[in-house]
Amino acid sequence: MPLENHAEFKLSITKALGDQLAAALETLTPAPLIEENISSLPGHKGVYQLYRHGEPVYIGKADVTLGQRLRKHLKKLSGRENIHLEWMSFTALSVDEDFAAVAPEKLLIDKFQKSGKAPWNENGFGINDPGVERDTTVFGDDHFDQLYPANLGWVIGDLPQGTQTLRSFLKFAKTALPYTFRYAYYRTKKESFYDQFVVTIEQSEMTADEFLRFVSAQLPESWQIMVLPGYVVMYPREMFSRSARKHYIAGQELAPNLDLLPWSPKPIRE
């Protein structure tokens, strides 16, 4: 027989916080993801939500400032195919008190994903440089980089014209490109390797494709540039991946030869 003077009560503080954060976001009107709107944000930590065509697709947190984090997303999305910045908007909440302790973005992700929202939190959108170990990985069809691959037609403007070392030119392009461009970096006396190559830049802009072709033409044939769905890598060795879109070797663009792959990597879905 159940007791009339006793019952179980479960208090879920995390659920309550998640509900409050979601309710606060719902009171906000999404603003276009443009520099003017990002610059108007206060310099606070917080959480934010990205929308595509008015539908929430990604929830994130800003450990430094909201503007700094959103600006990175703006740059990243500007260099992708199959998406236009006009489709994107955002809302943001300043969350200063006990920010690290409450992990507010996780509370929001859990809440929204239960209703099928925030799909980009599951398919790799938040990854910056996935690292060398992922260069041979096959990404699933629903991965962000497969849906919105790096745009090789993206224009690198304001090029440093004139004669300069290849190292200087690579450093400029790495910062200018809106997606990861990772190349062999020497921390020893070999660090001067790229200084052996002197290039002359006469134009004020190049597409990413033109840049990669130009750089590969400066290097020995033992070097390869491999374009993966969402980023580019350059190393002094042969590189293969079933996800590779193309290779550049000694100034020539080559389609990847998948028959050369000695393994069958498993696709990942993030």
Contacts in CASP RR format, 6 or more apart in sequence:
PFRMAT RR
TARGET T0000
AUTHOR 0000-0000-0000
METHOD contacts of the structure
MODEL  1
MPLENHAEFKLSITKALGDQLAAALETLTPAPLIEENISSLPGHKGVYQL
YRHGEPVYIGKADVTLGQRLRKHLKKLSGRENIHLEWMSFTALSVDEDFA
AVAPEKLLIDKFQKSGKAPWNENGFGINDPGVERDTTVFGDDHFDQLYPA
NLGWVIGDLPQGTQTLRSFLKFAKTALPYTFRYAYYRTKKESFYDQFVVT
IEQSEMTADEFLRFVSAQLPESWQIMVLPGYVVMYPREMFSRSARKHYIA
GQELAPNLDLLPWSPKPIRE
14 102 0 8 1.000
14 107 0 8 1.000
15 107 0 8 1.000
17 102 0 8 1.000
17 104 0 8 1.000
17 107 0 8 1.000
18 104 0 8 1.000
18 107 0 8 1.000
18 108 0 8 1.000
18 110 0 8 1.000
18 111 0 8 1.000
19 111 0 8 1.000
21 47 0 8 1.000
21 93 0 8 1.000
21 95 0 8 1.000
21 104 0 8 1.000
21 107 0 8 1.000
21 108 0 8 1.000
21 111 0 8 1.000
22 108 0 8 1.000
22 111 0 8 1.000
22 112 0 8 1.000
24 93 0 8 1.000
25 49 0 8 1.000
25 91 0 8 1.000
25 93 0 8 1.000
25 108 0 8 1.000
28 91 0 8 1.000
28 92 0 8 1.000
28 93 0 8 1.000
29 91 0 8 1.000
30 49 0 8 1.000
30 51 0 8 1.000
30 54 0 8 1.000
30 89 0 8 1.000
30 90 0 8 1.000
30 91 0 8 1.000
31 37 0 8 1.000
31 89 0 8 1.000
31 90 0 8 1.000
31 91 0 8 1.000
32 86 0 8 1.000
32 88 0 8 1.000
32 89 0 8 1.000
33 50 0 8 1.000
33 70 0 8 1.000
33 73 0 8 1.000
33 74 0 8 1.000
33 77 0 8 1.000
33 85 0 8 1.000
33 88 0 8 1.000
33 89 0 8 1.000
33 90 0 8 1.000
34 74 0 8 1.000
34 85 0 8 1.000
35 71 0 8 1.000
35 74 0 8 1.000
37 90 0 8 1.000
38 67 0 8 1.000
38 70 0 8 1.000
38 71 0 8 1.000
38 74 0 8 1.000
39 67 0 8 1.000
41 65 0 8 1.000
41 66 0 8 1.000
41 67 0 8 1.000
41 70 0 8 1.000
41 92 0 8 1.000
42 66 0 8 1.000
42 94 0 8 1.000
43 65 0 8 1.000
43 66 0 8 1.000
43 67 0 8 1.000
44 65 0 8 1.000
44 66 0 8 1.000
44 94 0 8 1.000
44 95 0 8 1.000
44 96 0 8 1.000
45 61 0 8 1.000
45 62 0 8 1.000
45 63 0 8 1.000
45 64 0 8 1.000
45 65 0 8 1.000
45 66 0 8 1.000
45 94 0 8 1.000
45 95 0 8 1.000
45 96 0 8 1.000
45 99 0 8 1.000
46 61 0 8 1.000
46 62 0 8 1.000
46 66 0 8 1.000
46 92 0 8 1.000
46 93 0 8 1.000
46 94 0 8 1.000
46 95 0 8 1.000
46 96 0 8 1.000
46 99 0 8 1.000
46 104 0 8 1.000
47 59 0 8 1.000
47 60 0 8 1.000
47 61 0 8 1.000
47 62 0 8 1.000
47 92 0 8 1.000
47 93 0 8 1.000
47 95 0 8 1.000
47 104 0 8 1.000
47 105 0 8 1.000
47 108 0 8 1.000
48 59 0 8 1.000
48 60 0 8 1.000
48 61 0 8 1.000
48 62 0 8 1.000
48 66 0 8 1.000
48 69 0 8 1.000
48 70 0 8 1.000
48 90 0 8 1.000
48 91 0 8 1.000
48 92 0 8 1.000
48 93 0 8 1.000
49 56 0 8 1.000
49 58 0 8 1.000
49 59 0 8 1.000
49 60 0 8 1.000
49 90 0 8 1.000
49 91 0 8 1.000
49 92 0 8 1.000
49 108 0 8 1.000
49 118 0 8 1.000
50 56 0 8 1.000
50 57 0 8 1.000
50 58 0 8 1.000
50 59 0 8 1.000
50 73 0 8 1.000
50 88 0 8 1.000
50 89 0 8 1.000
50 90 0 8 1.000
50 120 0 8 1.000
51 57 0 8 1.000
51 88 0 8 1.000
51 89 0 8 1.000
51 90 0 8 1.000
51 91 0 8 1.000
52 83 0 8 1.000
52 87 0 8 1.000
52 88 0 8 1.000
53 87 0 8 1.000
54 89 0 8 1.000
55 117 0 8 1.000
56 112 0 8 1.000
56 117 0 8 1.000
56 118 0 8 1.000
57 117 0 8 1.000
57 118 0 8 1.000
57 119 0 8 1.000
57 120 0 8 1.000
57 125 0 8 1.000
58 118 0 8 1.000
58 120 0 8 1.000
58 121 0 8 1.000
58 125 0 8 1.000
58 126 0 8 1.000
59 105 0 8 1.000
59 108 0 8 1.000
59 109 0 8 1.000
59 112 0 8 1.000
59 118 0 8 1.000
59 121 0 8 1.000
60 69 0 8 1.000
60 105 0 8 1.000
60 108 0 8 1.000
60 109 0 8 1.000
60 121 0 8 1.000
61 69 0 8 1.000
61 95 0 8 1.000
61 99 0 8 1.000
61 103 0 8 1.000
61 104 0 8 1.000
61 105 0 8 1.000
62 68 0 8 1.000
62 69 0 8 1.000
62 70 0 8 1.000
63 69 0 8 1.000
63 99 0 8 1.000
66 92 0 8 1.000
66 94 0 8 1.000
70 90 0 8 1.000
70 92 0 8 1.000
74 85 0 8 1.000
75 178 0 8 1.000
76 178 0 8 1.000
76 179 0 8 1.000
77 83 0 8 1.000
77 85 0 8 1.000
77 88 0 8 1.000
77 148 0 8 1.000
77 178 0 8 1.000
78 85 0 8 1.000
78 154 0 8 1.000
78 178 0 8 1.000
79 150 0 8 1.000
79 151 0 8 1.000
79 154 0 8 1.000
79 178 0 8 1.000
79 179 0 8 1.000
80 148 0 8 1.000
80 149 0 8 1.000
80 150 0 8 1.000
80 151 0 8 1.000
80 178 0 8 1.000
80 179 0 8 1.000
81 148 0 8 1.000
81 149 0 8 1.000
81 150 0 8 1.000
81 151 0 8 1.000
82 147 0 8 1.000
82 148 0 8 1.000
82 149 0 8 1.000
83 148 0 8 1.000
93 104 0 8 1.000
95 102 0 8 1.000
95 104 0 8 1.000
108 118 0 8 1.000
109 118 0 8 1.000
109 121 0 8 1.000
112 118 0 8 1.000
113 121 0 8 1.000
113 122 0 8 1.000
120 126 0 8 1.000
120 144 0 8 1.000
122 269 0 8 1.000
122 270 0 8 1.000
123 142 0 8 1.000
123 143 0 8 1.000
123 144 0 8 1.000
123 147 0 8 1.000
123 269 0 8 1.000
123 270 0 8 1.000
124 143 0 8 1.000
124 144 0 8 1.000
124 145 0 8 1.000
124 270 0 8 1.000
125 144 0 8 1.000
126 144 0 8 1.000
127 270 0 8 1.000
128 180 0 8 1.000
129 180 0 8 1.000
129 182 0 8 1.000
129 231 0 8 1.000
130 137 0 8 1.000
130 180 0 8 1.000
130 231 0 8 1.000
131 182 0 8 1.000
132 182 0 8 1.000
132 233 0 8 1.000
134 268 0 8 1.000
135 226 0 8 1.000
135 228 0 8 1.000
135 233 0 8 1.000
135 239 0 8 1.000
135 241 0 8 1.000
136 240 0 8 1.000
136 241 0 8 1.000
136 242 0 8 1.000
136 263 0 8 1.000
136 265 0 8 1.000
137 241 0 8 1.000
137 243 0 8 1.000
137 265 0 8 1.000
137 267 0 8 1.000
137 268 0 8 1.000
138 241 0 8 1.000
138 242 0 8 1.000
138 243 0 8 1.000
138 265 0 8 1.000
138 266 0 8 1.000
138 267 0 8 1.000
138 268 0 8 1.000
139 145 0 8 1.000
139 146 0 8 1.000
139 229 0 8 1.000
139 243 0 8 1.000
139 267 0 8 1.000
139 268 0 8 1.000
139 269 0 8 1.000
140 146 0 8 1.000
140 267 0 8 1.000
140 268 0 8 1.000
140 269 0 8 1.000
141 147 0 8 1.000
142 269 0 8 1.000
143 229 0 8 1.000
143 268 0 8 1.000
143 269 0 8 1.000
143 270 0 8 1.000
145 228 0 8 1.000
145 229 0 8 1.000
145 230 0 8 1.000
145 231 0 8 1.000
146 229 0 8 1.000
149 229 0 8 1.000
149 230 0 8 1.000
149 245 0 8 1.000
150 179 0 8 1.000
150 208 0 8 1.000
150 227 0 8 1.000
150 228 0 8 1.000
150 229 0 8 1.000
150 230 0 8 1.000
150 231 0 8 1.000
150 232 0 8 1.000
151 208 0 8 1.000
152 207 0 8 1.000
152 208 0 8 1.000
152 209 0 8 1.000
152 212 0 8 1.000
152 227 0 8 1.000
153 207 0 8 1.000
153 208 0 8 1.000
153 209 0 8 1.000
154 177 0 8 1.000
154 178 0 8 1.000
154 207 0 8 1.000
154 208 0 8 1.000
155 205 0 8 1.000
155 206 0 8 1.000
155 207 0 8 1.000
155 208 0 8 1.000
156 173 0 8 1.000
156 176 0 8 1.000
156 177 0 8 1.000
156 205 0 8 1.000
156 206 0 8 1.000
156 207 0 8 1.000
156 208 0 8 1.000
156 211 0 8 1.000
157 176 0 8 1.000
157 204 0 8 1.000
157 205 0 8 1.000
157 206 0 8 1.000
158 176 0 8 1.000
158 204 0 8 1.000
158 205 0 8 1.000
159 172 0 8 1.000
159 201 0 8 1.000
159 203 0 8 1.000
159 204 0 8 1.000
159 205 0 8 1.000
159 206 0 8 1.000
160 168 0 8 1.000
160 169 0 8 1.000
160 172 0 8 1.000
160 201 0 8 1.000
161 201 0 8 1.000
161 202 0 8 1.000
161 203 0 8 1.000
161 204 0 8 1.000
162 200 0 8 1.000
162 201 0 8 1.000
162 202 0 8 1.000
163 198 0 8 1.000
163 199 0 8 1.000
163 200 0 8 1.000
164 198 0 8 1.000
164 199 0 8 1.000
164 200 0 8 1.000
164 201 0 8 1.000
165 194 0 8 1.000
165 195 0 8 1.000
165 197 0 8 1.000
165 198 0 8 1.000
165 199 0 8 1.000
166 194 0 8 1.000
166 195 0 8 1.000
166 196 0 8 1.000
166 197 0 8 1.000
166 198 0 8 1.000
166 199 0 8 1.000
166 215 0 8 1.000
166 218 0 8 1.000
167 192 0 8 1.000
167 194 0 8 1.000
167 195 0 8 1.000
169 199 0 8 1.000
169 201 0 8 1.000
169 215 0 8 1.000
170 183 0 8 1.000
170 194 0 8 1.000
170 215 0 8 1.000
173 181 0 8 1.000
173 211 0 8 1.000
173 215 0 8 1.000
174 181 0 8 1.000
174 183 0 8 1.000
177 208 0 8 1.000
177 232 0 8 1.000
179 230 0 8 1.000
179 231 0 8 1.000
179 232 0 8 1.000
180 230 0 8 1.000
180 231 0 8 1.000
180 232 0 8 1.000
181 231 0 8 1.000
181 232 0 8 1.000
181 233 0 8 1.000
181 234 0 8 1.000
182 231 0 8 1.000
182 232 0 8 1.000
182 233 0 8 1.000
182 234 0 8 1.000
183 233 0 8 1.000
183 234 0 8 1.000
183 235 0 8 1.000
184 234 0 8 1.000
184 235 0 8 1.000
184 236 0 8 1.000
185 191 0 8 1.000
186 192 0 8 1.000
186 193 0 8 1.000
197 218 0 8 1.000
197 219 0 8 1.000
199 214 0 8 1.000
199 218 0 8 1.000
206 214 0 8 1.000
208 232 0 8 1.000
209 253 0 8 1.000
212 225 0 8 1.000
212 227 0 8 1.000
212 232 0 8 1.000
212 248 0 8 1.000
213 248 0 8 1.000
213 251 0 8 1.000
213 252 0 8 1.000
213 253 0 8 1.000
214 251 0 8 1.000
215 225 0 8 1.000
215 234 0 8 1.000
215 248 0 8 1.000
216 223 0 8 1.000
216 224 0 8 1.000
216 225 0 8 1.000
216 234 0 8 1.000
216 248 0 8 1.000
216 249 0 8 1.000
216 250 0 8 1.000
216 251 0 8 1.000
216 252 0 8 1.000
217 250 0 8 1.000
217 251 0 8 1.000
219 236 0 8 1.000
219 250 0 8 1.000
220 236 0 8 1.000
220 250 0 8 1.000
221 249 0 8 1.000
221 250 0 8 1.000
222 236 0 8 1.000
222 237 0 8 1.000
223 234 0 8 1.000
223 235 0 8 1.000
223 236 0 8 1.000
223 249 0 8 1.000
224 234 0 8 1.000
224 235 0 8 1.000
224 236 0 8 1.000
224 237 0 8 1.000
224 238 0 8 1.000
224 239 0 8 1.000
224 247 0 8 1.000
224 248 0 8 1.000
224 249 0 8 1.000
225 232 0 8 1.000
225 233 0 8 1.000
225 234 0 8 1.000
225 247 0 8 1.000
225 248 0 8 1.000
225 249 0 8 1.000
226 232 0 8 1.000
226 233 0 8 1.000
226 234 0 8 1.000
226 239 0 8 1.000
226 241 0 8 1.000
226 244 0 8 1.000
226 246 0 8 1.000
226 247 0 8 1.000
226 256 0 8 1.000
227 244 0 8 1.000
227 245 0 8 1.000
227 246 0 8 1.000
227 247 0 8 1.000
227 248 0 8 1.000
228 241 0 8 1.000
228 243 0 8 1.000
228 244 0 8 1.000
228 245 0 8 1.000
229 243 0 8 1.000
229 245 0 8 1.000
233 239 0 8 1.000
239 247 0 8 1.000
240 256 0 8 1.000
240 257 0 8 1.000
240 258 0 8 1.000
240 260 0 8 1.000
240 261 0 8 1.000
241 256 0 8 1.000
241 261 0 8 1.000
241 265 0 8 1.000
242 258 0 8 1.000
242 261 0 8 1.000
242 264 0 8 1.000
242 265 0 8 1.000
244 256 0 8 1.000
245 256 0 8 1.000
246 253 0 8 1.000
246 254 0 8 1.000
246 255 0 8 1.000
246 256 0 8 1.000
247 253 0 8 1.000
247 254 0 8 1.000
247 255 0 8 1.000
247 256 0 8 1.000
248 254 0 8 1.000
END
